[in-house]
């Protein structure tokens, strides 16, 4: 099956005074429904508010810029948790959880939302259920039904259903307030503050966020990875040795991403820039090269315990082969095998520019 793995740009889904929401539509990018993932990007201007909603997919939110507040209501619970968010925060939103988002700052607040859509109504598309306003779920019921269920008069029913003219995202009035954040540090993890798993001077850092470090992310069934490559650095190839998909978002900078399939035939060698999404199908390998301004990528892997295999560095799978197997497989001499393995295992998964 031919796979189109080119970098993907989002399409505007909604824009209003309070902000916007962009999506990677499955109709625009067939690889998304084929691999059953989904993604969107929420932008809230100061005092922008995204009304309470839930979705048919487990997802992870990653704060790209600014700061704000989010409300979380778990299924069958009678109260909400309110959390403060800032750049670098990871906030899982498992399937069935209701959330709202608010920018109480003085600059834009932007959140990437990436999820697993294998159980979604439409594979590749995260479908949202909105609870208020003209798009709210209550609008789908008859007037007499709403009056009976909530014991409302006709006038009260009109107030409930017609008072809010705005849809998904709008700006709150200056005199409107929302709850202040309370103490729910177990729901948010700042991946910027975490100790990196790999650090190379002149090369960059790699931080892998699993449920061992952040138990709540396990509820989403996902793993997050943050890679920061310094200018002109190279990330050695990586593949996930289990049936998981990698969804890579270029958070800042630019560079090149190469993807090779199982038999190491090159599928894509593409220039990438901030705001683009790249999908790596299961069992494919991916390598990254930063440009002059560096390259920062936030990746979601669709499992809680990914089997990440390095093709370079001390933990490279090539270093695990016996000399005889390596020589026979690559048809090389013992001298060349020894030289190459020495170079591979002495190298790092993050390679600084040659002048470092």
C-alpha positions, 0 to 999 in steps of 0.5 A, spaced: 500 500 500 502 506 497 503 511 503 503 519 503 508 521 508 509 528 506 509 533 512 502 535 513 499 542 514 492 543 518 486 546 516 482 551 519 476 548 522 473 554 526 475 562 527 472 567 532 473 573 536 476 568 542 481 564 538 481 558 533 481 551 532 485 547 526 485 540 524 488 535 520 482 532 516 482 525 514 479 527 508 486 532 506 491 526 509 489 519 508 494 516 512 491 519 518 485 514 518 489 509 515 493 509 521 487 511 526 490 517 529 488 524 529 490 531 531 488 539 532 491 545 535 487 550 539 489 557 539 485 562 545 486 569 545 486 573 551 480 571 555 478 566 549 474 560 552 473 553 549 466 551 552 466 544 555 466 538 551 468 531 550 471 527 545 471 520 542 478 519 543 484 519 548 488 524 547 494 528 550 494 536 550 501 539 549 502 547 551 506 550 545 505 557 547 502 562 553 499 560 559 492 558 561 487 554 565 483 548 563 477 544 567 477 537 567 471 533 569 472 525 569 466 520 567 461 519 573 464 525 577 460 531 580 466 536 580 471 539 576 479 539 577 482 546 575 489 546 573 494 551 571 498 550 564 504 553 561 509 552 555 511 545 555 506 542 560 503 535 558 496 534 560 492 527 558 485 527 556 483 520 556 477 518 552 470 520 556 473 526 560 470 533 559 474 539 559 474 546 558 480 551 556 481 558 558 486 564 556 486 568 563 493 571 560 495 577 556 498 573 550 496 567 546 495 560 549 496 555 544 495 547 545 496 541 541 491 536 541 494 529 539 490 522 540 489 515 538 482 514 534 482 507 533 475 507 537 473 513 534 466 514 530 470 516 524 477 513 524 482 519 523 478 524 526 477 526 533 469 528 534 467 532 539 461 533 543 459 540 545 455 541 552 453 548 551 451 554 546 448 553 539 452 547 538 450 543 544 448 537 545 441 539 548 439 543 542 438 536 539 432 534 543 425 537 543 423 543 547 417 539 551 422 533 552 427 539 555 422 542 559 420 535 562 427 532 564 429 539 567 422 541 570 423 548 566 417 552 564 417 554 557 421 561 558 426 557 562 427 553 557 428 558 552 433 562 557 437 555 557 438 554 550 438 561 547 442 565 551 448 563 548 449 565 541 456 563 540 459 556 538 465 553 540 470 558 542 468 565 544 471 571 548 468 572 555 466 579 558 471 582 562 466 581 568 465 574 567 470 569 571 472 562 572 474 558 577 481 559 580 486 553 579 486 548 585 492 543 587 492 537 581 499 536 580 498 529 578 494 531 572 499 535 569 507 534 567 512 539 564 516 535 560 521 541 559 522 541 567 523 533 566 530 530 567 532 528 559 533 521 558 539 523 553 543 530 553 549 531 548 553 537 548 552 541 542 547 535 540 541 536 544 536 533 549 531 527 548 526 526 554 521 520 554 515 521 558 511 514 560 507 512 565 513 510 570 514 518 570 507 521 569 502 515 571 496 519 569 499 519 561 497 511 562 490 513 562 490 516 555 494 509 552 500 514 549 507 516 550 510 523 549 517 524 547 520 531 546 526 532 542 530 538 542 536 538 537 541 544 536 543 547 530 545 542 525 545 537 529 543 530 527 538 525 531 540 517 529 534 513 526 529 510 531 524 505 530 518 502 535 519 495 535 511 494 536 505 496 532 505 503 534 504 509 530 509 515 531 506 522 530 511 528 530 509 535 531 514 540 529 514 545 535 519 550 533 525 550 528 526 547 521 530 541 518 529 535 515 526 528 517 527 522 513 523 516 514 524 509 511 520 503 511 521 495 514 526 494 508 529 500 509 527 503 502 527 511 503 519 513 503 520 520 505 526 525 505 522 532 507 524 539 509 520 540 515 518 547 519 514 549 525 507 547 525 507 541 521 505 534 523 509 528 520 506 521 521 511 515 522 507 508 521 508 502 525 515 499 524 518 504 520 524 508 522 525 515 522 531 520 522 532 527 524 536 533 521 536 540 524 537 546 520 540 553 522 535 554 527 535 548 531 529 543 531 524 541 536 519 536 535 514 533 540 512 526 538 506 522 541 507 514 540 500 510 541 502 505 546 504 506 554 510 502 553 514 503 546 519 498 545 524 504 542 530 501 538 536 506 536 540 504 530 546 509 533 549 510 539 551 505 545 544 502 545 544 501 537 541 494 535 547 493 531 552 493 537 548 487 539 549 482 533 555 477 534 561 479 529 560 473 525 552 475 524 554 482 522 560 480 517 555 475 514 549 480 514 553 486 511 558 481 507 564 485 510 571 483 513 572 482 520 576 488 520 571 493 517 566 490 522 570 491 528 571 498 525 564 500 524 561 497 530 567 501 534 564 507 531 557 506 532 557 504 539 562 510 541 557 515 537 551 518 540 544 518 538 544 525 538 550 527 533 553 535 534 555 538 528 562 536 525 565 543 528 563 541 535 
